[in-house]
Structures are given as C-alpha cells and as structure tokens.
C-alpha cells in the first residue's frame, strides 16, 4: 500500500499550483502598473504560439494541444479583465 499521493498526482498538483501562481503574479503586475494588460496578454500569446508550433511539429502533440487550450483560456481571461 502506498502512502500519500502518487507521483502523477504530485506532478499535476505542482503544475496546477504553478499556473495559479503565475496568473496571480500577472494580475498583480497589472494592478501595480508594472505591466499593462496588453503586455501580459502579449506574453501569453508568445507562449501560445510556441505551443501551437509544437503541435504542428508533432513535438509532444497531445500535451502541447492541452497547453494550447489552457493558454487560450488564460489569454482570454486576462484580456477580458477590467484591470
């Protein structure tokens, strides 16, 4: 019997926490006037373009495709924010 979460669950939890942290930091940077919303969205769009290219190049295509969806949702959420 195994104690605690599996290695897969630990990795997924790490990834989820990292995404949430980055999103919070992005919002804080905009709120503090360090960066503008368009600048933050632009940074996400660069990552999105990279992941789309990875899908096209068949470089970890299943993972990259899921990342495209996550980055698209993040970009849309940031762009729609009133900050």
Secondary structure by P-SEA (a helix, b strand, c coil): ccccccaaaaaaaaaaaaaaaaaaaaaaaaaaccccaaaaaaaaaaaaaaaaaaaaaccaaaaaaaaaaaaaaaaaaaaaccc
